[in-house]
Amino acid sequence: MKLVSAVVIVLLAFVGLLCADEPPEICTLAQADRIGRLVEMGPGGWVHLQVLSQHQDPRVRASVARGLRGVERHVGRPMLEKFLGDKDPIVCSAAVSSLLIGYRISGITLLKSILARDPASWRRLEASARYWSGIYTVQELNALLGPDVGSYPGMFTKIQPLGSWSTEPLLRIFSRPTTLGRMSQVQRLAGSALGDLGDPGAIPGLQKVLSQARRTGAKYQERAAAVSLYKLGQRSAALSLIRSLRAHTRSRWFDKEQKAMTLFQLAYLLHQVNEFEDAIQQYRLLIALGTGQNPTAYYNMACAYAMLKKKEHALHSLQQALRSGYVNKKRWIARDRELDFIRKDPRFIRMLENPKAELQFDLAQEKRR
């Protein structure tokens, strides 16, 4: 105990020397940042933090609040609760940032519980909560990026606790003009999240994006907005798109590649609105064309069959996907919850280890059920 206190005193003395020629407020800010890292060293560091948390300079208190971002939750939580009641907005903002960016889901839960107990505090914390919710949302979308672009049930569980706080940043991302590369993937995820998170407050913004996409010819934005609106109970746009794509698949003027692209768009759209039987039919038509989209079509068929609780067909389709060259299998398959129904089957594990393994599937018996 004495050794820890001595170390803290020596470090503080060192910080004091570093700041000797600086104005007092800068020196104190530097001390606050450093003491934030000393908390885990024992009571000595915690005592200094307690003192600085009551400093008259709000920038010092804000530095302490930011320093708590990396501190264990049971240690930092009481002081952050206190900072949320601070009269200075920069201190409140620093506390909110530590809760959302440092403590993540538990921080969101704590912040919402405080607001529920004291609704009047929302006026003081609203701007900070919305700003840091946007940062948090973008971070989580980036964490979901990978070589494959798609969505599955439960994909946005880490954004879900934000509730309506995530709607504004998601709409802001999704409504931008379509781009290429990493940003386009983030846009797609934002569009999917708006439907999956279930906030009716997103409907006007999605309708605006839908109208904008129709004017500019941004087909992906149009489909994504229509699907999200469908999930929020506004089904007309998605059903209209399905009818249009179905008509295009019968066009005599389309070549093989155009027809394949249209079939895939139709099948994927049907899949997203949970019309799994119809989606499977379209995937089969796509596979029959023999284009390069077969691996993805087989994989999506496996997901659709799994959602219909047809284990044999799901496993068979998944093996076909792997054998025909479905890439990045371990990363995506490991987290795709549409496959949870077949995940514990021994054949599932075997085909991931060796796609060419000879496995038996009782498709006829399952079809007779």
Helices and strands as residue ranges (DSSP letters): H 2-18, H 24-35, G 39-41, H 43-52, H 58-67, G 68-70, H 73-84, H 89-97, I 98-102, H 105-117, G 119-121, H 122-143, G 160-166, H 167-174, H 182-196, G 200-202, H 203-216, H 219-231, H 236-249, H 256-272, H 276-289, H 294-307, H 311-323, H 329-335, G 337-339, H 346-353, H 363-368
